[in-house]
Amino acid sequence: MASRLGPIVLPNPVVAASGTFGHGDELAELTDPAALGAVTVKSLSPEPWAGNPPLRVCPTPAGMLNAVGLQNPGVAVWRDRELPTLRARGARVIASVWGHHVDDFAAAAAALAGVRDELVALEVNVSCPNLDDQEHMFAHSAGATAAATSAVVAEIDPLPVFTKLSPNTPELVDIAGAALEAGAAGLTLVNTVRGLAIDTETRRPRLGIGGGGLSGPAIKPIALRTVWDVSRALPGTAIIGTGGVESGVDAVEMLLAGASAVGVGTATFHDPRATTRIIDELEDWCARRGVHAVAELVGALREPA
């Protein structure tokens, strides 16, 4: 079950996705974080951020729409209060940072430089669709993505950096290449898909800011396609494939498409033990089919007949 994710070796390929497992050990009584490949914590900014007004989350067919808006206590508070509790549980921690400007990304990474030995990687979230300036998202520009990535790398090196990208752009492959050229050790593919839910009685959007990010099984085909496209265009890229993974078979699909590890997100909201269940299902799938190592599955998708 061991998985190589660029320069990192994880005991298994299942990673808790950012924003779905909490800031610290909130889920530890239900799911042992040490049993996971790694835990990616909710994205952190240099200063505390209140997020968006309610309503922030609503169910959709085969998924969930959210506009939480990256609420967080600020990187320093998380570093001092939450990281120790999560590490005490034996978790391999991937911190995640975001910002409105390149300097914000650099400042958040700099605040973690002193605890880099407590982390296995740092995720650069340039792709949240739930901020005010959605049309100018970092992840929709190769230059902006590269600038944020390089700023973080400069502050946190030699800790591996993974850039989290958006499926909401036709330039994804070029942007992925720019992130890697800027120093990213790998990529997280993908963040949520922009969507809208409507309350027909009030004739208003259901979420407080209007639109939000769609996640869950509805976006799995999109996530698989992006992982496949990027892995073929940029062979050897370490990818955490994220989007709609709810079962061991879903994880197999993501690995076959070219992911080195598999992010589990929305599934955790309705099943807090989803991550460990998926690990068990993946191991059972491999055992039943004579697959001796999950690494054999990475990028093994065959071309169409």
Residue, then its C-alpha position, 0 to 999 in steps of 0.5 A: m500500500a506504500s505510495r511514492l508522492g514525488p519526494i515523499v513516501l506515504p504508507n498508503p495513497v489516501v489523503a484527507a483533502s483540505g477543508t474536509f478534515g478540519h484544522g486539527d484533530e476534530l475527527a480523531e475520535l472517529t478516524d485515526p489520522a495516523a492510519l491515513g497516508a496524510v492529512t491536508v488541513k483546511s487552508l490557512s491565511p497570514e491573518p484570521w479570515a472570517g469567510n463568507p456569510p451564511l448559507r455556506v453549504c447546501p446539498t445538490p444531486a450527487g454532491m455538495l455546493n459550498a461557499v465557506g470562503l476559506q474561514n480560518p484562525g490564521v496560520a500562527v494560531w493554527r501552528d501553535r494550537e492545532l498542529p501539535t494536537l494533530r501531530a500528537r495523533g501521529a498524523r502526517v500533515i500537509a499544511s495548506v496556504w492561501g492568500h489574496h496576493v502573492d505576498d500573502f502566500a509568502a507570509a503564510a509559508a514563512a510563518l510555517a518555516g519554523v515547523r517545516d520538520e513537523l510537516v510532510a508537504l505544503e499545499v498552495n491553494v490558488s484555486c478556491p472559487n469562493l472568494d470575491d474576485q473569482e474572475h481573477m483566480f490565481a489558478h486561471s493564470a499561468g503567471a499568477t500560479a507560478a508567482a504564488t508557487s515560487a513565493v511559497v517555495a522560496e520561504i519553505d524549501p526544502l519542504p515539498v510544495f504541491t500546487k492545488l489547481s482549478p478545473n474551471t479553465p481550459e488552460l489547466v495543462d499549461i498552468a500545471g506546467a508553470a507551477l512545476e517550473a516554479g518549483a512545485a514538487g507536484l500538484t493537487l488536482v482538482n479543486t471544486v467546480r463552480g456552480l449555483a443552487i437556486d431556491t425557487e420559493t425565494r427566487r434567490p441563490r441558496l448560498g449567501i454569496g450566490g454561487g459556490g464550489l461543487s464537489g462530490p461524485a458529480i465531479k469525479p469524471i471531471a477530476l479523472r479527466t484533468v488528472w489523465d490530461v495532466s499526467r499524459a502531458l507532463p509524465g512523471t508528475a506527482i499528483i494528488g487526485t481529488g474529486g468525487v472519491e467515495s470508494g476503493v474503486d473510485a480510488v483505483e480509477m484515480l490511480l489508473a488515470g495517473a494520480s500518485a495519491v488520492g484525496v478524499g473530501t466530500a465523502t467525509f462529511h456524510d461518513p467521517r470514517a470514509t478515508t479509512r474505509i476507502i483504504d480497506e476497500l482499496e487494499d481488498w480490491c488489489a488483493r482480489r486481483g493479484v495487484h501486489a503494490v498500488a504503485e502498479l496502478v499509477g498511470a496504468l490506464r490503457e488507451p481507448a481500443 
